[in-house]
Amino acid sequence: MPQIQLTPAQRKEHRSEAHHLDPVVMIGNDGLTANVKKEIDAALSAHGLIKVRVFSDDRVARESLYQSITEELNAAPIQHIGKLLVMWRPKVEKERTVDEDRMAGPRDFKVLKYSKRAGQRPEVKTLRVLGNQRLTAGGNVKRAKPKPQTSIKKRSQT
């Protein structure tokens, strides 16, 4: 598979995006094994833009390793700086099936309320929780996000 060719502007943009990334795959003394290729391929599929650290001191070997990885995995070489290799491959968008019957709406929960008196049966209550509400550990219904408090000044202006 041929490697992806990028314009210098695209390469520069990917370099800036990769600046804060940590290496996801590390290549040790065994070199580029089948398992390492598999991990790099999985990381490229999941993230698109990755860094790989090579623990070899030979720069020529790292350069040839970088070229072979990008050619075999159909990735674009972004940057080779020191022992870090940065490569990019566009992520494949997964097709999502939309369940038209599923909608956000009220949910019913059964809650046991225990009596403070000993020997009495717990009371079973069915509570309806709306989309903007949540059920607390004590069995109470609360808003998921409280209403924002407006100042007296803003209330008087409206």
KAJOGI-V768064 format. One record per backbone hydrogen bond with DSSP energy under -1.0 kcal/mol. CO is the residue of the C=O (numbers start at 1). NH is the residue of the N-H. If there is no record, write none. Layout:
BEGIN
co=CO nh=NH
co=CO nh=NH
END
This chain:
BEGIN
co=7 nh=11
co=8 nh=12
co=9 nh=13
co=10 nh=14
co=11 nh=15
co=12 nh=16
co=13 nh=17
co=14 nh=18
co=18 nh=21
co=25 nh=53
co=27 nh=55
co=28 nh=31
co=31 nh=33
co=33 nh=37
co=34 nh=38
co=35 nh=39
co=36 nh=40
co=37 nh=41
co=38 nh=42
co=39 nh=43
co=40 nh=44
co=41 nh=45
co=42 nh=46
co=43 nh=47
co=44 nh=48
co=47 nh=49
co=48 nh=89
co=50 nh=87
co=51 nh=24
co=51 nh=25
co=52 nh=85
co=53 nh=27
co=58 nh=62
co=59 nh=63
co=60 nh=64
co=61 nh=65
co=62 nh=66
co=63 nh=67
co=64 nh=68
co=65 nh=69
co=66 nh=70
co=67 nh=71
co=68 nh=72
co=69 nh=73
co=70 nh=75
co=76 nh=88
co=79 nh=86
co=81 nh=84
co=83 nh=54
co=84 nh=81
co=85 nh=52
co=86 nh=78
co=86 nh=79
co=87 nh=50
co=88 nh=76
co=98 nh=100
co=107 nh=129
co=109 nh=127
co=111 nh=125
co=113 nh=123
co=123 nh=113
co=125 nh=111
co=127 nh=109
co=129 nh=107
co=130 nh=133
co=132 nh=144
co=134 nh=142
co=136 nh=139
co=140 nh=136
co=142 nh=134
co=151 nh=155
co=152 nh=156
co=153 nh=157
co=154 nh=158
END
